[in-house]
């Protein structure tokens, strides 16, 4: 990862997972991953800083942000579990939570796996 992550790297990763930029939920997720890649300590308790920051950016609320991210986590598990498992470098037995999903994606961005 560069010293400043480019949002395009995040989009590329999400496109690789089969997502497309068709609505606000995509941008909730992409901005959350972008912020987390710049501030990885925000992933310790995402509801305290990360989710509110995303909600503020998109004039939304915390619950909508969590639902957006959780929806993508479930969809990635349902539609592309093999790729998701390969990104985690460990077996997954169930769909990741929204916070786990963000950690996986942020790790990919920070380690240059895109």
C-alpha positions as protocol buffer text, in pm:
chain_id: "A"
residue {
  index: 1
  type: UNK
  ca { x: 0 y: 0 z: 0 }
}
residue {
  index: 2
  type: UNK
  ca { x: 117 y: 350 z: -71 }
}
residue {
  index: 3
  type: UNK
  ca { x: 144 y: 596 z: 212 }
}
residue {
  index: 4
  type: UNK
  ca { x: -192 y: 727 z: 96 }
}
residue {
  index: 5
  type: UNK
  ca { x: -431 y: 461 z: -27 }
}
residue {
  index: 6
  type: UNK
  ca { x: -608 y: 546 z: -346 }
}
residue {
  index: 7
  type: UNK
  ca { x: -983 y: 485 z: -341 }
}
residue {
  index: 8
  type: UNK
  ca { x: -944 y: 319 z: -682 }
}
residue {
  index: 9
  type: UNK
  ca { x: -758 y: 31 z: -511 }
}
residue {
  index: 10
  type: UNK
  ca { x: -1062 y: -22 z: -293 }
}
residue {
  index: 11
  type: UNK
  ca { x: -1296 y: -14 z: -593 }
}
residue {
  index: 12
  type: UNK
  ca { x: -1075 y: -268 z: -773 }
}
residue {
  index: 13
  type: UNK
  ca { x: -1093 y: -506 z: -479 }
}
residue {
  index: 14
  type: UNK
  ca { x: -1470 y: -474 z: -454 }
}
residue {
  index: 15
  type: UNK
  ca { x: -1511 y: -526 z: -829 }
}
residue {
  index: 16
  type: UNK
  ca { x: -1294 y: -839 z: -801 }
}
residue {
  index: 17
  type: UNK
  ca { x: -1535 y: -969 z: -538 }
}
residue {
  index: 18
  type: UNK
  ca { x: -1817 y: -922 z: -789 }
}
residue {
  index: 19
  type: UNK
  ca { x: -1969 y: -600 z: -658 }
}
residue {
  index: 20
  type: UNK
  ca { x: -2063 y: -300 z: -866 }
}
residue {
  index: 21
  type: UNK
  ca { x: -2115 y: 64 z: -784 }
}
residue {
  index: 22
  type: UNK
  ca { x: -2492 y: 67 z: -821 }
}
residue {
  index: 23
  type: UNK
  ca { x: -2597 y: 245 z: -504 }
}
residue {
  index: 24
  type: UNK
  ca { x: -2512 y: 407 z: -176 }
}
residue {
  index: 25
  type: UNK
  ca { x: -2433 y: 78 z: 3 }
}
residue {
  index: 26
  type: UNK
  ca { x: -2135 y: 23 z: -229 }
}
residue {
  index: 27
  type: UNK
  ca { x: -2001 y: 365 z: -136 }
}
residue {
  index: 28
  type: UNK
  ca { x: -2060 y: 303 z: 235 }
}
residue {
  index: 29
  type: UNK
  ca { x: -1844 y: -8 z: 208 }
}
residue {
  index: 30
  type: UNK
  ca { x: -1576 y: 142 z: -14 }
}
residue {
  index: 31
  type: UNK
  ca { x: -1537 y: 453 z: 203 }
}
residue {
  index: 32
  type: UNK
  ca { x: -1524 y: 241 z: 519 }
}
residue {
  index: 33
  type: UNK
  ca { x: -1246 y: 26 z: 372 }
}
residue {
  index: 34
  type: UNK
  ca { x: -1064 y: 338 z: 252 }
}
residue {
  index: 35
  type: UNK
  ca { x: -1080 y: 501 z: 597 }
}
residue {
  index: 36
  type: UNK
  ca { x: -984 y: 179 z: 772 }
}
residue {
  index: 37
  type: UNK
  ca { x: -682 y: 136 z: 547 }
}
residue {
  index: 38
  type: UNK
  ca { x: -566 y: 483 z: 647 }
}
residue {
  index: 39
  type: UNK
  ca { x: -660 y: 435 z: 1015 }
}
residue {
  index: 40
  type: UNK
  ca { x: -641 y: 62 z: 1093 }
}
residue {
  index: 41
  type: UNK
  ca { x: -686 y: 124 z: 1466 }
}
residue {
  index: 42
  type: UNK
  ca { x: -1044 y: 229 z: 1388 }
}
residue {
  index: 43
  type: UNK
  ca { x: -1120 y: -139 z: 1321 }
}
residue {
  index: 44
  type: UNK
  ca { x: -1083 y: -226 z: 1690 }
}
residue {
  index: 45
  type: UNK
  ca { x: -1424 y: -73 z: 1763 }
}
residue {
  index: 46
  type: UNK
  ca { x: -1568 y: 37 z: 1428 }
}
residue {
  index: 47
  type: UNK
  ca { x: -1895 y: 157 z: 1580 }
}
residue {
  index: 48
  type: UNK
  ca { x: -1711 y: 425 z: 1776 }
}
residue {
  index: 49
  type: UNK
  ca { x: -1531 y: 605 z: 1493 }
}
residue {
  index: 50
  type: UNK
  ca { x: -1543 y: 430 z: 1156 }
}
residue {
  index: 51
  type: UNK
  ca { x: -1916 y: 377 z: 1107 }
}
residue {
  index: 52
  type: UNK
  ca { x: -2010 y: 726 z: 1231 }
}
residue {
  index: 53
  type: UNK
  ca { x: -1751 y: 881 z: 997 }
}
residue {
  index: 54
  type: UNK
  ca { x: -1898 y: 695 z: 699 }
}
residue {
  index: 55
  type: UNK
  ca { x: -2252 y: 787 z: 804 }
}
residue {
  index: 56
  type: UNK
  ca { x: -2154 y: 1152 z: 832 }
}
residue {
  index: 57
  type: UNK
  ca { x: -1990 y: 1151 z: 488 }
}
residue {
  index: 58
  type: UNK
  ca { x: -2303 y: 1013 z: 323 }
}
residue {
  index: 59
  type: UNK
  ca { x: -2561 y: 1196 z: 536 }
}
residue {
  index: 60
  type: UNK
  ca { x: -2678 y: 861 z: 662 }
}
residue {
  index: 61
  type: UNK
  ca { x: -2703 y: 690 z: 999 }
}
residue {
  index: 62
  type: UNK
  ca { x: -2495 y: 426 z: 1173 }
}
residue {
  index: 63
  type: UNK
  ca { x: -2750 y: 148 z: 1126 }
}
residue {
  index: 64
  type: UNK
  ca { x: -2767 y: 202 z: 750 }
}
residue {
  index: 65
  type: UNK
  ca { x: -2389 y: 185 z: 724 }
}
residue {
  index: 66
  type: UNK
  ca { x: -2371 y: -140 z: 923 }
}
residue {
  index: 67
  type: UNK
  ca { x: -2655 y: -290 z: 715 }
}
residue {
  index: 68
  type: UNK
  ca { x: -2479 y: -193 z: 393 }
}
residue {
  index: 69
  type: UNK
  ca { x: -2152 y: -354 z: 497 }
}
residue {
  index: 70
  type: UNK
  ca { x: -2323 y: -660 z: 642 }
}
residue {
  index: 71
  type: UNK
  ca { x: -2521 y: -706 z: 321 }
}
residue {
  index: 72
  type: UNK
  ca { x: -2201 y: -711 z: 119 }
}
residue {
  index: 73
  type: UNK
  ca { x: -2037 y: -952 z: 365 }
}
residue {
  index: 74
  type: UNK
  ca { x: -2327 y: -1196 z: 329 }
}
residue {
  index: 75
  type: UNK
  ca { x: -2337 y: -1155 z: -49 }
}
residue {
  index: 76
  type: UNK
  ca { x: -1964 y: -1218 z: -81 }
}
residue {
  index: 77
  type: UNK
  ca { x: -1999 y: -1532 z: 128 }
}
residue {
  index: 78
  type: UNK
  ca { x: -2298 y: -1655 z: -70 }
}
residue {
  index: 79
  type: UNK
  ca { x: -2163 y: -1576 z: -417 }
}
residue {
  index: 80
  type: UNK
  ca { x: -1785 y: -1598 z: -387 }
}
residue {
  index: 81
  type: UNK
  ca { x: -1689 y: -1786 z: -69 }
}
residue {
  index: 82
  type: UNK
  ca { x: -1382 y: -1940 z: -232 }
}
residue {
  index: 83
  type: UNK
  ca { x: -1227 y: -1604 z: -315 }
}
residue {
  index: 84
  type: UNK
  ca { x: -1319 y: -1464 z: 25 }
}
residue {
  index: 85
  type: UNK
  ca { x: -1154 y: -1759 z: 200 }
}
residue {
  index: 86
  type: UNK
  ca { x: -842 y: -1715 z: -10 }
}
residue {
  index: 87
  type: UNK
  ca { x: -822 y: -1353 z: 102 }
}
residue {
  index: 88
  type: UNK
  ca { x: -840 y: -1447 z: 470 }
}
residue {
  index: 89
  type: UNK
  ca { x: -559 y: -1703 z: 454 }
}
residue {
  index: 90
  type: UNK
  ca { x: -759 y: -1915 z: 697 }
}
residue {
  index: 91
  type: UNK
  ca { x: -1076 y: -2120 z: 670 }
}
residue {
  index: 92
  type: UNK
  ca { x: -1409 y: -1951 z: 722 }
}
residue {
  index: 93
  type: UNK
  ca { x: -1705 y: -2159 z: 834 }
}
residue {
  index: 94
  type: UNK
  ca { x: -1969 y: -1888 z: 814 }
}
residue {
  index: 95
  type: UNK
  ca { x: -2024 y: -1549 z: 659 }
}
residue {
  index: 96
  type: UNK
  ca { x: -1809 y: -1285 z: 825 }
}
residue {
  index: 97
  type: UNK
  ca { x: -1966 y: -1011 z: 1032 }
}
residue {
  index: 98
  type: UNK
  ca { x: -1947 y: -657 z: 899 }
}
residue {
  index: 99
  type: UNK
  ca { x: -1645 y: -583 z: 1121 }
}
residue {
  index: 100
  type: UNK
  ca { x: -1467 y: -904 z: 1016 }
}
residue {
  index: 101
  type: UNK
  ca { x: -1540 y: -829 z: 651 }
}
residue {
  index: 102
  type: UNK
  ca { x: -1390 y: -483 z: 686 }
}
residue {
  index: 103
  type: UNK
  ca { x: -1081 y: -630 z: 851 }
}
residue {
  index: 104
  type: UNK
  ca { x: -1036 y: -879 z: 565 }
}
residue {
  index: 105
  type: UNK
  ca { x: -1073 y: -612 z: 297 }
}
residue {
  index: 106
  type: UNK
  ca { x: -852 y: -365 z: 480 }
}
residue {
  index: 107
  type: UNK
  ca { x: -581 y: -628 z: 519 }
}
residue {
  index: 108
  type: UNK
  ca { x: -596 y: -692 z: 143 }
}
residue {
  index: 109
  type: UNK
  ca { x: -556 y: -323 z: 66 }
}
residue {
  index: 110
  type: UNK
  ca { x: -278 y: -265 z: 319 }
}
residue {
  index: 111
  type: UNK
  ca { x: -83 y: -572 z: 211 }
}
residue {
  index: 112
  type: UNK
  ca { x: -109 y: -484 z: -159 }
}
residue {
  index: 113
  type: UNK
  ca { x: -316 y: -787 z: -260 }
}
residue {
  index: 114
  type: UNK
  ca { x: -525 y: -582 z: -503 }
}
